[in-house]
Structures are given as structure tokens and as C-alpha cells.
Amino acid sequence: MRPGTLSSVGKSNEGVMRTGHDLEMVSVTKRYPDGALAVDAVSHLFRAGSYVCLLGPSGCGKSSTLRMIAGHESVTDGNILLANKDVSTLPPAKRGTAMMFQSYALFPHLTVLDNVAFSLKMRGIAKPERHRKAAEMLELVDMSDFGARLPAQLSGGQQQRVALARALITQPEVLLLDEPLSALDPFLRVRMRAELKKLQRELGISFIHVTHGQDEALALADEIVVMNRAKIEQAGSARDVFNAPRTEFVARFMGGHNVLRHDGGLVALRADAVGLGTDGKAATVTAVEYQGGHVALNARLSDDQELLALIPEAAFFASPKSPGEGVTLVWDQSNLHPLET
């Protein structure tokens, strides 16, 4: 995005930038007609102006949660509050939220400008006014030069920007994003997540972003909400969730941790806290994978527990190991983090 683009829109009379209000889910349940329970009595407060990532495996309930907030799925039980107002039964356009879909859902026969302006057309806003507002949104996402093109003439990243502009034109209090980066190649994904974070900070509104990518959530989120089996397993800052997983599921799903039996319970041990030494646990190397700045070494301890060690590249190649070799693994006991059982 071009420097200064966001500030010029923020100073307009439209008031795009604002602090917004808290969004709260109160014992929200979603049960489908076939009896499947997608979301089970979930309560959570999404703070105004925060970037929240709903993280979890497929089928955990995160997309159903997002769609209920948006109004695209009905709530079986419970309430959704925005600015202390119950919006659970309101249609999507009346909630103060906007949703950016995974597929982008751009109309192929409309120009970029008309795609962005479409929701204003549905509200009966005159063409000159809606085109003016759409042009502002295209400037916001650095797509001003593409207003006359059709979606098929755009790259994936450009289509994503258009979809983002279309969602923002309604000036939502909360922007909902359903795996918005999944269709992009890895390089563009990293670039676009930085731009999403910058945009959220400058607009000052809440973003709730569904993803199954741990790296994406860690890079973007002020708060990570980890879901599992229709419930929230853990919520907190990205650093807290990664460094202090509460359960075995969170430790394994976030990655970068070993889960070990220790003193009759379970503990998590970060893989980068495990090293090679001479006075530690005897193990047998089962796999070695070079990953650039470090080497991922998998080993089996004498009690058959599996352990992953991330060894700095220079340290590993000073004395390289191969599958089948014996090694001694070392770690500081203070790095063992107890897990709930």
C-alpha cells in the first residue's frame, strides 16, 4: 500500500477510522438439523480495535462461529452482542459487521469499481456517490488504477484487495475474514498478512480472522482463540498461547513443542529448548530435516517417547547426525511447562 493512502481516507468526512465497540458472544451454540454440534455454548469477549485469529483444525467450529457473528448462520442458542446490543437475529446488513469470504465472491460481470460499490447500490445510494466512496476504498487498498477492470483480469492478490475494499465500504465496526490468505502463494501470503495488520491498526476497527495456519495467527493476532471440538480450548495473546499452552491439544496444534510424560503428568517442552550434549537423555535419531537456519532432528528416547529438537545449523553441522545414530539430548528442567490433563 502506498504511504499516506490510509491517512487520506481517515481524514475524510466518512469517518472510516474509528475505535469501535466490543463484540461479545454469550453461550452461543450452533446445532445443525442433522444433530451435528458445530459450536457448543461458546462465550468470548472480542475487544474493540483488536486483531483476533480464530485458530483450529477443520471442523472445530471456527468458521461456523464467524458466520454466526456475520449473520450468515442462525444462532441455535445464546446471544451475540455488539456495543451491548443483541444483534443475534438481525440480518447481516444491519449488524455493523462485514465479511470477506475465502473465495472473494466477486461478481465476474461487474468492474472492480462496481464490485466495491455493490452493497451501496443495494442500499439505493446514487451512482455518483457510491462510485466516489468505492474509489476511496480502492485507494485505501492501493487499487485505484484497476477500477475499470473485470475480476478475471486481476491476480489473486489483487482480487483479495478488491474483496477487502468491498467489505470495508460499509464502514463496519467489525471485519470478519474467513481464511482470506489461503488462495495465495506463500510469498504473497506473507506480504498480504503484513498489509492486513497495517490496515487494521490504521483503521482502528476489530478484525476477526479465521485460519488453520499457526504461523499466520502468530504473525497477525493481538489475541489467538484456539478452538477444538466446538469449544474454545484456550485464548490469549499470541506469545502467551505459544509459550504457555494449557492443554496437550494446544501444545501439539501450535507446533514447536514436544509433549512428554513427566512425573506422572504431561509437560510441554519447546523444540528449540532441546539441544545436543553429553549429560542428558539417551536417544536414537529417527529423522533429520534441514530447514535453513536450523535442523529439525527427531529422536526416540529410551522409554519410546518421541522428541523433536531444533538445532542451530552451525551447531548441527559441527557434528552432524544421521538416522540410526545415538545422541544425548539436553534441556533445562525449567523449560518444562505442565499441561492440564
VEXZA-611817 format. One record per residue (C-alpha): x, y, z; residue in one letter. Coordinates in steps of 0.02 Angstrom, whole numbers, plus 50000, padded with zeros to 5 digits. Example, Ala and Ser with C-alpha at 12.3 -4.5 7.8 and 13.67 -1.06 7.14 Angstrom:
residues 2
+-------+-------+-------+---------+
:    xx :    yy :    zz : residuo :
+-------+-------+-------+---------+
: 50615 : 49775 : 50390 :       A :
: 50684 : 49947 : 50357 :       S :
+-------+-------+-------+---------+
This chain:
residues 341
+-------+-------+-------+---------+
:    xx :    yy :    zz : residuo :
+-------+-------+-------+---------+
: 50000 : 50000 : 50000 :       M :
: 50063 : 50173 : 49960 :       R :
: 50121 : 50280 : 50106 :       P :
: 49988 : 50406 : 50157 :       G :
: 49843 : 50316 : 50074 :       T :
: 49760 : 50264 : 50235 :       L :
: 49777 : 50433 : 50320 :       S :
: 49697 : 50524 : 50175 :       S :
: 49542 : 50415 : 50189 :       V :
: 49542 : 50426 : 50378 :       G :
: 49528 : 50615 : 50369 :       K :
: 49377 : 50612 : 50255 :       S :
: 49203 : 50655 : 50316 :       N :
: 49152 : 50474 : 50300 :       E :
: 49239 : 50433 : 50464 :       G :
: 49312 : 50267 : 50406 :       V :
: 49434 : 50263 : 50552 :       M :
: 49357 : 50236 : 50723 :       R :
: 49385 : 50141 : 50884 :       T :
: 49225 : 50037 : 50877 :       G :
: 49144 : 49934 : 51014 :       H :
: 49168 : 49766 : 51098 :       D :
: 49088 : 49613 : 51020 :       L :
: 49031 : 49478 : 51141 :       E :
: 48970 : 49300 : 51119 :       M :
: 48865 : 49238 : 51264 :       V :
: 48840 : 49048 : 51272 :       S :
: 48822 : 49038 : 51083 :       V :
: 48776 : 48867 : 51015 :       T :
: 48756 : 48808 : 50835 :       K :
: 48671 : 48641 : 50805 :       R :
: 48628 : 48587 : 50628 :       Y :
: 48465 : 48497 : 50582 :       P :
: 48556 : 48330 : 50570 :       D :
: 48605 : 48349 : 50753 :       G :
: 48787 : 48395 : 50722 :       A :
: 48852 : 48515 : 50855 :       L :
: 48964 : 48644 : 50772 :       A :
: 48982 : 48769 : 50915 :       V :
: 48948 : 48721 : 51095 :       D :
: 48898 : 48861 : 51216 :       A :
: 49045 : 48973 : 51171 :       V :
: 49067 : 49135 : 51268 :       S :
: 49203 : 49260 : 51224 :       H :
: 49232 : 49448 : 51226 :       L :
: 49317 : 49520 : 51071 :       F :
: 49393 : 49686 : 51122 :       R :
: 49364 : 49839 : 51012 :       A :
: 49506 : 49878 : 50894 :       G :
: 49591 : 49709 : 50913 :       S :
: 49653 : 49586 : 50783 :       Y :
: 49590 : 49414 : 50836 :       V :
: 49628 : 49250 : 50749 :       C :
: 49512 : 49102 : 50771 :       L :
: 49629 : 48955 : 50753 :       L :
: 49596 : 48770 : 50745 :       G :
: 49584 : 48616 : 50635 :       P :
: 49448 : 48587 : 50505 :       S :
: 49280 : 48552 : 50587 :       G :
: 49322 : 48633 : 50754 :       C :
: 49185 : 48766 : 50739 :       G :
: 49285 : 48921 : 50693 :       K :
: 49201 : 48957 : 50526 :       S :
: 49028 : 48923 : 50599 :       S :
: 49071 : 49048 : 50737 :       T :
: 49121 : 49179 : 50609 :       L :
: 48965 : 49151 : 50504 :       R :
: 48852 : 49168 : 50656 :       M :
: 48935 : 49333 : 50701 :       I :
: 48908 : 49390 : 50521 :       A :
: 48727 : 49333 : 50518 :       G :
: 48754 : 49205 : 50379 :       H :
: 48714 : 49063 : 50501 :       E :
: 48573 : 49067 : 50628 :       S :
: 48611 : 49051 : 50813 :       V :
: 48532 : 48897 : 50892 :       T :
: 48551 : 48966 : 51067 :       D :
: 48639 : 49111 : 51153 :       G :
: 48669 : 49292 : 51105 :       N :
: 48790 : 49397 : 51003 :       I :
: 48812 : 49574 : 51067 :       L :
: 48892 : 49721 : 50978 :       L :
: 48906 : 49881 : 51080 :       A :
: 48795 : 49794 : 51210 :       N :
: 48656 : 49774 : 51081 :       K :
: 48594 : 49599 : 51039 :       D :
: 48619 : 49577 : 50852 :       V :
: 48587 : 49388 : 50850 :       S :
: 48427 : 49399 : 50747 :       T :
: 48472 : 49547 : 50635 :       L :
: 48510 : 49522 : 50450 :       P :
: 48694 : 49539 : 50400 :       P :
: 48675 : 49715 : 50331 :       A :
: 48603 : 49779 : 50496 :       K :
: 48735 : 49711 : 50615 :       R :
: 48882 : 49830 : 50596 :       G :
: 48991 : 49688 : 50533 :       T :
: 49057 : 49645 : 50360 :       A :
: 49127 : 49481 : 50297 :       M :
: 49265 : 49444 : 50173 :       M :
: 49241 : 49268 : 50105 :       F :
: 49377 : 49141 : 50069 :       Q :
: 49327 : 49134 : 49884 :       S :
: 49318 : 49327 : 49875 :       Y :
: 49147 : 49304 : 49787 :       A :
: 49174 : 49445 : 49662 :       L :
: 49043 : 49468 : 49527 :       F :
: 49132 : 49419 : 49364 :       P :
: 49023 : 49531 : 49253 :       H :
: 49050 : 49690 : 49356 :       L :
: 49201 : 49803 : 49351 :       T :
: 49311 : 49819 : 49504 :       V :
: 49231 : 49988 : 49544 :       L :
: 49055 : 49918 : 49532 :       D :
: 49101 : 49764 : 49635 :       N :
: 49160 : 49876 : 49776 :       V :
: 49006 : 49989 : 49760 :       A :
: 48880 : 49846 : 49750 :       F :
: 48819 : 49849 : 49930 :       S :
: 48789 : 50036 : 49918 :       L :
: 48688 : 50008 : 49759 :       K :
: 48580 : 49885 : 49856 :       M :
: 48550 : 50022 : 49984 :       R :
: 48488 : 50139 : 49849 :       G :
: 48635 : 50260 : 49852 :       I :
: 48650 : 50358 : 49690 :       A :
: 48784 : 50306 : 49566 :       K :
: 48897 : 50460 : 49581 :       P :
: 48902 : 50446 : 49770 :       E :
: 48930 : 50259 : 49777 :       R :
: 49067 : 50271 : 49645 :       H :
: 49152 : 50409 : 49744 :       R :
: 49151 : 50301 : 49900 :       K :
: 49209 : 50149 : 49802 :       A :
: 49354 : 50249 : 49731 :       A :
: 49405 : 50296 : 49909 :       E :
: 49406 : 50113 : 49959 :       M :
: 49510 : 50066 : 49807 :       L :
: 49635 : 50200 : 49855 :       E :
: 49638 : 50128 : 50030 :       L :
: 49695 : 49958 : 49964 :       V :
: 49808 : 50030 : 49828 :       D :
: 49696 : 49976 : 49683 :       M :
: 49647 : 50145 : 49613 :       S :
: 49716 : 50105 : 49440 :       D :
: 49611 : 49948 : 49420 :       F :
: 49433 : 50013 : 49439 :       G :
: 49384 : 49981 : 49258 :       A :
: 49448 : 49801 : 49252 :       R :
: 49347 : 49643 : 49274 :       L :
: 49395 : 49519 : 49413 :       P :
: 49463 : 49393 : 49286 :       A :
: 49592 : 49523 : 49235 :       Q :
: 49665 : 49530 : 49410 :       L :
: 49791 : 49422 : 49502 :       S :
: 49740 : 49328 : 49659 :       G :
: 49817 : 49461 : 49771 :       G :
: 49728 : 49600 : 49676 :       Q :
: 49562 : 49509 : 49690 :       Q :
: 49589 : 49495 : 49876 :       Q :
: 49616 : 49683 : 49890 :       R :
: 49455 : 49715 : 49794 :       V :
: 49359 : 49597 : 49909 :       A :
: 49433 : 49688 : 50058 :       L :
: 49381 : 49858 : 49989 :       A :
: 49206 : 49792 : 49957 :       R :
: 49192 : 49733 : 50137 :       A :
: 49257 : 49897 : 50208 :       L :
: 49143 : 50012 : 50107 :       I :
: 49000 : 49982 : 50229 :       T :
: 49109 : 50054 : 50368 :       Q :
: 49089 : 49903 : 50484 :       P :
: 49131 : 49903 : 50667 :       E :
: 49199 : 49726 : 50646 :       V :
: 49276 : 49650 : 50490 :       L :
: 49261 : 49460 : 50477 :       L :
: 49388 : 49367 : 50370 :       L :
: 49364 : 49183 : 50326 :       D :
: 49536 : 49112 : 50281 :       E :
: 49571 : 49263 : 50169 :       P :
: 49750 : 49212 : 50126 :       L :
: 49726 : 49028 : 50088 :       S :
: 49714 : 49051 : 49899 :       A :
: 49878 : 49147 : 49886 :       L :
: 50051 : 49080 : 49853 :       D :
: 50168 : 49075 : 50006 :       P :
: 50267 : 49232 : 49959 :       F :
: 50112 : 49337 : 49929 :       L :
: 50030 : 49266 : 50085 :       R :
: 50170 : 49336 : 50194 :       V :
: 50161 : 49504 : 50107 :       R :
: 49972 : 49517 : 50120 :       M :
: 49965 : 49472 : 50304 :       R :
: 50082 : 49617 : 50341 :       A :
: 49967 : 49732 : 50243 :       E :
: 49812 : 49666 : 50332 :       L :
: 49892 : 49701 : 50501 :       K :
: 49944 : 49876 : 50448 :       K :
: 49770 : 49913 : 50382 :       L :
: 49686 : 49853 : 50541 :       Q :
: 49797 : 49960 : 50650 :       R :
: 49768 : 50117 : 50547 :       E :
: 49579 : 50092 : 50532 :       L :
: 49562 : 50051 : 50716 :       G :
: 49419 : 49928 : 50693 :       I :
: 49413 : 49748 : 50751 :       S :
: 49467 : 49609 : 50632 :       F :
: 49413 : 49430 : 50670 :       I :
: 49512 : 49315 : 50556 :       H :
: 49483 : 49128 : 50538 :       V :
: 49635 : 49024 : 50495 :       T :
: 49705 : 48850 : 50519 :       H :
: 49884 : 48916 : 50497 :       G :
: 49981 : 48935 : 50659 :       Q :
: 50114 : 49046 : 50579 :       D :
: 49978 : 49160 : 50510 :       E :
: 49894 : 49177 : 50679 :       A :
: 50058 : 49211 : 50770 :       L :
: 50106 : 49345 : 50643 :       A :
: 49939 : 49436 : 50645 :       L :
: 49847 : 49415 : 50807 :       A :
: 49835 : 49525 : 50960 :       D :
: 49735 : 49379 : 51028 :       E :
: 49729 : 49198 : 50972 :       I :
: 49572 : 49097 : 51008 :       V :
: 49609 : 48911 : 50987 :       V :
: 49454 : 48806 : 50953 :       M :
: 49436 : 48618 : 50967 :       N :
: 49282 : 48509 : 50957 :       R :
: 49159 : 48655 : 50952 :       A :
: 49232 : 48742 : 51105 :       K :
: 49368 : 48869 : 51145 :       I :
: 49517 : 48771 : 51209 :       E :
: 49624 : 48924 : 51251 :       Q :
: 49627 : 49111 : 51217 :       A :
: 49761 : 49240 : 51248 :       G :
: 49899 : 49341 : 51169 :       S :
: 49997 : 49255 : 51031 :       A :
: 50150 : 49245 : 51143 :       R :
: 50055 : 49176 : 51292 :       D :
: 49966 : 49041 : 51191 :       V :
: 50128 : 48986 : 51109 :       F :
: 50238 : 48992 : 51264 :       N :
: 50111 : 48930 : 51390 :       A :
: 49992 : 48807 : 51305 :       P :
: 49863 : 48749 : 51430 :       R :
: 49821 : 48578 : 51357 :       T :
: 49903 : 48441 : 51256 :       E :
: 49795 : 48487 : 51106 :       F :
: 49852 : 48669 : 51106 :       V :
: 50035 : 48620 : 51128 :       A :
: 50029 : 48498 : 50982 :       R :
: 49921 : 48608 : 50870 :       F :
: 50026 : 48765 : 50892 :       M :
: 50179 : 48664 : 50843 :       G :
: 50358 : 48688 : 50901 :       G :
: 50325 : 48590 : 51061 :       H :
: 50356 : 48416 : 51124 :       N :
: 50228 : 48336 : 51239 :       V :
: 50310 : 48218 : 51363 :       L :
: 50262 : 48109 : 51510 :       R :
: 50348 : 48177 : 51663 :       H :
: 50325 : 48141 : 51849 :       D :
: 50154 : 48063 : 51821 :       G :
: 50088 : 48205 : 51715 :       G :
: 50108 : 48289 : 51546 :       L :
: 50226 : 48431 : 51506 :       V :
: 50264 : 48534 : 51352 :       A :
: 50443 : 48569 : 51301 :       L :
: 50485 : 48688 : 51161 :       R :
: 50584 : 48603 : 51024 :       A :
: 50707 : 48748 : 51016 :       D :
: 50746 : 48721 : 51201 :       A :
: 50816 : 48547 : 51163 :       V :
: 50999 : 48531 : 51118 :       G :
: 51137 : 48402 : 51092 :       L :
: 51254 : 48371 : 51237 :       G :
: 51344 : 48239 : 51339 :       T :
: 51245 : 48235 : 51502 :       D :
: 51062 : 48211 : 51465 :       G :
: 50938 : 48087 : 51392 :       K :
: 51000 : 47948 : 51278 :       A :
: 50904 : 47941 : 51114 :       A :
: 50911 : 47870 : 50938 :       T :
: 50894 : 47986 : 50788 :       V :
: 50743 : 47940 : 50681 :       T :
: 50743 : 48083 : 50555 :       A :
: 50844 : 48237 : 50508 :       V :
: 50775 : 48383 : 50407 :       E :
: 50873 : 48536 : 50355 :       Y :
: 50766 : 48692 : 50372 :       Q :
: 50887 : 48833 : 50336 :       G :
: 50931 : 48921 : 50498 :       G :
: 50910 : 48762 : 50597 :       H :
: 50899 : 48573 : 50579 :       V :
: 50746 : 48477 : 50640 :       A :
: 50808 : 48319 : 50725 :       L :
: 50680 : 48188 : 50776 :       N :
: 50734 : 48059 : 50903 :       A :
: 50663 : 47918 : 51007 :       R :
: 50706 : 47915 : 51193 :       L :
: 50744 : 47753 : 51284 :       S :
: 50565 : 47749 : 51350 :       D :
: 50499 : 47759 : 51170 :       D :
: 50441 : 47940 : 51183 :       Q :
: 50469 : 48043 : 51026 :       E :
: 50561 : 48208 : 51038 :       L :
: 50594 : 48349 : 50915 :       L :
: 50747 : 48459 : 50934 :       A :
: 50778 : 48615 : 50829 :       L :
: 50967 : 48628 : 50822 :       I :
: 51051 : 48786 : 50756 :       P :
: 51127 : 48750 : 50586 :       E :
: 51307 : 48784 : 50637 :       A :
: 51294 : 48677 : 50794 :       A :
: 51220 : 48530 : 50700 :       F :
: 51347 : 48529 : 50558 :       F :
: 51491 : 48544 : 50679 :       A :
: 51447 : 48364 : 50724 :       S :
: 51312 : 48303 : 50604 :       P :
: 51199 : 48157 : 50648 :       K :
: 51107 : 48031 : 50540 :       S :
: 50955 : 47920 : 50569 :       P :
: 51000 : 47770 : 50673 :       G :
: 51139 : 47858 : 50769 :       E :
: 51135 : 47877 : 50956 :       G :
: 51132 : 48052 : 51031 :       V :
: 51115 : 48133 : 51200 :       T :
: 50980 : 48266 : 51213 :       L :
: 50985 : 48401 : 51345 :       V :
: 50865 : 48533 : 51409 :       W :
: 50839 : 48641 : 51561 :       D :
: 50706 : 48573 : 51678 :       Q :
: 50639 : 48749 : 51700 :       S :
: 50581 : 48741 : 51519 :       N :
: 50458 : 48601 : 51557 :       L :
: 50282 : 48676 : 51555 :       H :
: 50146 : 48574 : 51643 :       P :
: 49988 : 48537 : 51545 :       L :
: 49811 : 48507 : 51605 :       E :
: 49758 : 48326 : 51596 :       T :
+-------+-------+-------+---------+
